[in-house]
Amino acid sequence: MKQRKEMMEVTPEERELLEGIRNYNRSFPNGYPELLWDLQQLFDSMVRSSYDE
């Protein structure tokens, strides 16, 4: 099945997260713990929580 590509505008942080996910998938299992931790930190910093009012 061929994947469909779409264009969308993203912030620099969103682009960093997307590129990081791709790098993570390519490097598994060799850099797994460090890359996963970095991605989780970036994701957490981007997600709005109810405490950030």
Secondary structure by P-SEA (a helix, b strand, c coil): cbbbbbbbbbcaaaaaaaaaaaaaaaacccccaaaaaaaaaaaaaaccccccc
